Each structure stands twice: as C-alpha cells, then as structure tokens.
Amino acid sequence: MSETMRAVSPRAWGAPEVLTLVEVDRPEPGLTEILVRVRAAGVNPVDWKVRANGPIGPVGDPPILGYDVSGTVEAVGPGVTLFAPGDEVFGMPRFPEQAGGYAEFVTAPARRFVRKPTDIDHVQAAALPLAALTAWQSLVDTAGLRAGQRVLIHAAAGGVGHLAVQIAKARGAYVIGTARTEKHDFLRGLGADEVIDYSRVDFTEAVRDVDVVLDAFGGDYGTRSLGVLRRGGHLVTLPSGDDLPPAATAEAAGVRSGWTVVEPDSAGLLAIARLVEEGKLRAEVDTVLPLEEAAKAHAYGELGRTRGKIVLTV
C-alpha cells in the first residue's frame, strides 16, 4: 500500500476558496530524480493566476500548485550522484509543468535543485527560486546587464523586483526603482540609487538615459518605458507578451524588447546561491503561513500589497 502525504489542490479553477487540503499518494523518485521532504514553499503570482484561470502546463490528478521548494532530500533515484539523503536543497523544479510544491513531498530531476546556503533557513530559501531566477535570467542572460549601466526596475518592491534590485547592484549597475513612497526606505536599504513613487510622479519625466528596463508591472509601462531608454537599450517585460510595445515602435526607438518567461536553471540557481553566501542577496519575506492556509496566502497576494514574498511552511 502506498504511503500518503498532505497537499493543497484546487477543487476547480477559481477563487482562493477552491484550494483544499487533500491526502494523496506520496511520489517516488524515478531515474535521476530525488524525493524532497518540503519544509517551505514559496507563493508566486503565477500560482494564483493558475488557480484562477487553469494550468499553464501539464498537471497531475489531482493538480497540486507551487513551484518554489526548499527542503531535505529524503531519497534518491537511480543514477543520482549530486545529492544524498539528508542534504538540504532548494529549487524551482519542472516549471511550467506541475512541480507540486504545496505538498509534504516533491520529486523532480536532481539538477533542478542546488544546495541551500547554510546561513539562510528554509523559509528564506523557498522565497528565492522563481523570483530570483526571473530577475537573473532577465537582467543577466537576456539584457546582459554590465557594471556602470543604468537600470530601471518597475514594481521594485515586489517579489521579483526587490531581488532584481539586489542582483543589479551586485552587477555594478546604477539602479532606479518605482514603488510607493512607503516602500522607498526598504528599497534604498537594498541598494537602490533612486526611487520614484509611480503614483505621484510620471517616471517618463523623471528618468532618462537608461540601458535596461525590467517591467514587472505590465499594462502600458513597457510602451511608456521606450522613451527613457537609450538607443541600443533593452526592455524586458515579464507579465505578458501582450504588454510589449509594438515591434515597429520599439525598432523606431532603437530599442530591443522582449517577453521573458522563467526556466528551470541550475547554473542560475548556483549563481543566486553564491550571491546569498556573499551577503549580496536576500529575500524579503512579507508573510509566513502554514500549508493549510494556502487560500489565505492567495487572497492576500492578490491584493498586490506585499513587500517581497509570501511563504507556506510545511
């Protein structure tokens, strides 16, 4: 008879109340996979978008939400040499396929995880993977951000934004962030050189000669950002490809633009772990809730008022 575990699954796609604590079979690691006992799971906007609108990739039966995982290796499958039972790891396995992070156990290919830095706990580690990889892949891999360049980060106090500020500073960039006034001291504490209250100031009149814009906000922010970029600059949009300015408009402005979707990336995770170990990167955790209160976590996240990340403990 199979062992079971607790997990959070939506009864249907819809409001936060559809999230239910269920009992399901515990997975077993296959070839090159590890079984991780989840200690904490990060909550991301993609989680509540999937819950509300349906999956973006293949899901299980029942579907289990959650992509950010930090925990302890419970068992290893055939062919795994990177980890052994007892190792502490964190990662963003399988995205956009179901990772099943809102559960007591997760299985995934071993190389979707890296060792958790020893000087942070599982809550801090679970707040990192998806958001930090999004920031790293956008700024470093896509835009090629270099020392001395100027970067504008929209929604700079959010889950991706506050990590992007720190990654950009670690790269030697001059960082400008948009956020409400009450979050300015927080962002300056992370290293932001300038902070603009987007609700009071039109950033297009306050910013000039930017090399990179990271748009974690969406809407018309991408199109408006073209005017603050230098020719040859790079606009990276996160929320949706529909938020990109028309290609002809970007080309006329001499700007490269593109929509970036995060991918599992062990090299990126290792770089993130190194920044944590060097004291250059930390996740701000806004709220910690137990697994069984996942619906409450989603309802709070959808308000758009968080500073940093929401994390579930398992």
C-alpha positions in Angstrom: 0.0 0.0 0.0 1.4 3.4 -1.0 2.3 6.0 1.6 0.3 9.2 1.5 1.0 12.9 2.1 -0.9 16.1 2.6 -1.1 18.6 -0.3 -3.1 21.6 -1.5 -5.2 21.2 -4.6 -7.9 23.3 -6.2 -11.3 21.6 -6.3 -11.9 23.7 -9.5 -10.3 26.7 -11.1 -11.5 29.8 -9.4 -11.4 32.0 -6.3 -8.9 31.3 -3.4 -11.6 29.2 -1.6 -11.2 26.4 -4.1 -7.9 25.5 -2.5 -8.3 22.4 -0.4 -6.1 20.3 1.8 -6.1 16.7 0.4 -4.5 13.4 1.0 -2.7 11.9 -2.0 -0.1 9.2 -2.7 3.4 10.1 -1.9 5.6 10.2 -5.1 8.6 8.0 -5.6 11.8 9.2 -7.3 12.5 7.9 -10.7 15.6 7.7 -12.8 17.9 10.8 -12.0 15.2 12.1 -9.6 15.3 13.0 -5.9 12.5 12.9 -3.4 12.4 16.1 -1.3 10.6 16.5 2.0 9.3 20.0 1.6 9.9 22.4 4.5 8.7 25.6 2.9 7.1 26.5 -0.4 7.1 30.0 -2.0 3.9 31.6 -3.2 4.1 33.5 -6.5 1.6 35.4 -8.7 1.7 32.6 -11.3 0.2 30.3 -8.6 -2.9 32.4 -8.1 -3.2 33.0 -11.9 -3.2 29.2 -12.4 -5.7 28.7 -9.6 -8.0 31.3 -11.1 -7.6 30.5 -14.8 -6.3 27.0 -15.2 -2.9 25.4 -15.8 -0.2 26.8 -18.0 1.4 23.3 -18.4 0.6 19.6 -17.7 -0.8 18.9 -14.3 -1.4 15.8 -12.2 -4.6 14.2 -10.8 -5.3 16.0 -8.6 -3.4 19.2 -9.6 -1.1 20.5 -6.9 0.1 24.1 -7.0 3.5 25.6 -6.2 6.9 25.9 -7.9 9.2 27.2 -5.2 10.6 24.4 -2.9 13.1 24.3 -0.1 13.5 21.1 1.9 15.6 18.0 2.7 16.5 15.1 0.4 14.5 12.1 1.6 15.6 9.6 -1.1 17.5 9.5 -4.4 16.5 7.6 -7.6 18.8 5.6 -9.8 21.7 7.5 -11.3 21.8 10.4 -8.8 25.2 11.4 -7.6 24.7 15.1 -6.8 22.8 14.6 -3.5 22.3 12.1 -0.7 19.5 11.7 1.8 19.7 14.5 4.4 21.1 17.2 2.1 19.2 20.5 2.2 18.2 21.8 -1.2 16.1 24.4 -2.9 14.9 24.9 -6.4 12.2 25.6 -9.0 11.5 22.1 -10.5 9.6 21.4 -13.7 8.2 24.8 -14.5 5.8 25.3 -16.3 4.8 21.6 -15.7 3.4 20.8 -12.3 6.0 20.8 -9.6 3.6 20.3 -6.7 5.4 22.5 -4.2 2.3 22.9 -1.9 2.8 19.4 -0.5 4.8 17.4 2.0 7.0 15.8 -0.6 8.1 16.6 -4.2 10.0 14.5 -6.8 12.0 16.1 -9.6 15.2 15.7 -11.6 18.1 16.2 -9.3 19.6 19.0 -11.4 16.5 21.2 -10.8 17.8 21.7 -7.3 21.0 23.1 -5.7 22.3 23.0 -2.1 20.6 25.5 0.2 23.0 28.1 1.5 23.7 27.2 5.1 23.2 30.7 6.5 19.5 31.0 5.5 16.6 28.9 6.7 14.1 27.0 4.5 11.6 29.9 4.6 14.2 32.3 3.2 15.3 29.7 0.6 11.8 29.0 -0.6 11.2 32.7 -1.3 14.1 32.7 -3.8 13.9 30.3 -6.8 11.2 31.5 -9.2 11.5 35.2 -8.4 15.3 35.3 -8.3 15.7 33.2 -11.4 13.3 35.5 -13.2 15.4 38.5 -12.2 18.7 36.8 -13.0 17.6 35.5 -16.4 16.0 38.8 -17.3 18.9 41.1 -16.3 21.9 38.9 -16.8 21.1 36.3 -19.5 18.7 38.4 -21.6 19.7 42.0 -21.2 23.4 41.3 -20.4 23.5 43.9 -17.6 27.0 45.2 -17.0 28.8 47.3 -14.4 28.2 51.0 -14.9 24.9 50.7 -16.7 21.6 52.3 -15.6 18.7 50.0 -15.0 15.0 51.0 -14.3 13.0 48.3 -12.3 9.3 48.7 -12.2 7.4 47.3 -9.2 10.8 47.2 -7.5 9.4 46.3 -4.0 7.6 43.2 -5.3 8.7 39.6 -5.3 10.8 39.8 -8.5 11.6 43.5 -8.2 13.3 43.5 -4.8 15.6 40.7 -5.9 16.3 42.3 -9.2 17.4 45.5 -7.4 20.0 43.4 -5.4 21.2 41.4 -8.5 21.6 44.6 -10.5 23.6 46.2 -7.6 25.8 43.1 -7.4 26.5 43.5 -11.1 27.7 47.1 -10.5 24.7 48.8 -12.1 23.0 52.1 -11.1 19.5 51.1 -10.0 16.3 53.2 -10.3 13.1 51.6 -8.9 9.5 52.5 -9.0 7.4 51.9 -5.8 5.0 53.7 -3.5 6.7 56.2 -1.0 6.2 53.9 2.0 8.5 51.3 0.4 11.3 53.7 -0.6 13.4 53.2 2.6 13.1 49.5 2.1 14.5 49.8 -1.5 17.2 52.1 -0.5 18.2 49.6 2.1 18.6 47.1 -0.7 20.9 49.4 -2.6 18.6 51.3 -4.9 20.2 54.6 -6.0 16.9 56.4 -6.9 13.3 55.5 -6.1 10.2 57.0 -7.8 6.7 57.0 -6.5 4.8 56.0 -9.6 1.5 57.1 -8.1 2.7 60.7 -7.7 5.4 61.1 -10.4 5.4 60.3 -14.1 8.6 58.2 -14.4 8.9 59.2 -18.1 9.6 62.7 -17.0 11.9 61.8 -14.1 14.2 59.2 -15.8 16.5 59.4 -18.8 19.3 57.5 -20.5 18.5 54.1 -19.1 20.3 51.0 -20.5 17.8 48.4 -19.3 14.2 48.4 -18.2 12.8 45.5 -16.3 9.0 45.8 -16.4 7.4 43.6 -13.7 4.3 45.8 -13.8 2.7 45.3 -17.2 0.0 47.3 -18.9 1.3 50.4 -20.7 4.5 50.5 -18.7 6.5 48.8 -21.5 5.4 51.3 -24.2 5.9 54.3 -21.9 9.4 53.0 -20.9 10.7 53.2 -24.5 11.2 57.0 -24.1 13.5 56.6 -21.1 15.8 54.0 -22.8 19.0 54.9 -24.7 19.2 53.8 -28.3 20.5 50.2 -28.1 18.8 49.8 -24.7 16.8 46.7 -23.7 13.3 46.4 -22.5 12.4 43.1 -20.7 8.7 42.6 -20.0 7.5 39.9 -17.5 3.7 39.8 -17.0 2.6 39.0 -20.6 3.7 39.2 -24.2 0.6 41.3 -24.8 2.2 44.1 -22.7 5.1 44.5 -25.1 5.1 47.7 -27.3 4.5 47.1 -31.0 7.7 45.8 -32.6 7.8 48.7 -35.1 7.6 51.2 -32.2 10.5 49.6 -30.4 12.5 49.4 -33.6 11.9 53.1 -34.3 13.2 53.9 -30.8 16.3 51.8 -31.4 15.4 49.6 -28.5 15.4 45.8 -28.2 12.3 44.4 -26.4 11.1 41.0 -25.5 8.9 39.0 -23.1 10.8 36.7 -20.8 9.4 33.6 -19.1 11.5 31.9 -16.4 13.0 28.5 -16.9 14.5 25.9 -14.6 18.2 26.7 -14.5 20.7 25.1 -12.2 23.5 27.4 -13.3 21.3 30.4 -12.4 20.4 28.9 -9.1 24.1 28.3 -8.3 24.8 32.0 -9.1 21.9 33.0 -6.8 23.2 30.8 -4.0 26.6 32.4 -4.3 25.2 35.9 -4.1 23.3 34.8 -0.9 26.5 33.4 0.6 28.4 36.6 -0.3 25.7 38.6 1.6 24.6 40.4 -1.7 21.2 38.9 -2.0 18.4 38.2 0.5 14.7 37.6 0.1 12.3 39.8 1.9 9.5 37.6 3.4 6.3 39.5 3.9 4.1 36.8 5.3 4.6 33.2 6.5 1.5 30.9 6.8 1.1 27.1 7.2 0.3 24.9 4.2 -3.3 24.6 5.2 -3.8 28.3 4.9 -2.8 28.5 1.2 -6.2 30.1 0.4 -5.5 32.9 2.8 -2.0 33.3 1.2 -3.5 33.6 -2.2 -6.2 36.1 -1.1 -3.5 38.3 0.5 -1.2 38.1 -2.5 -3.9 39.1 -4.9 -4.3 42.4 -3.1 -0.9 43.5 -4.6 0.3 45.0 -1.3 3.1 42.6 -0.4 6.7 43.7 0.2 8.7 40.8 -1.0 7.3 37.2 -0.8 4.7 35.0 0.8 5.9 31.6 2.0 4.0 28.5 3.2 5.6 26.2 5.8 5.0 22.5 5.5 
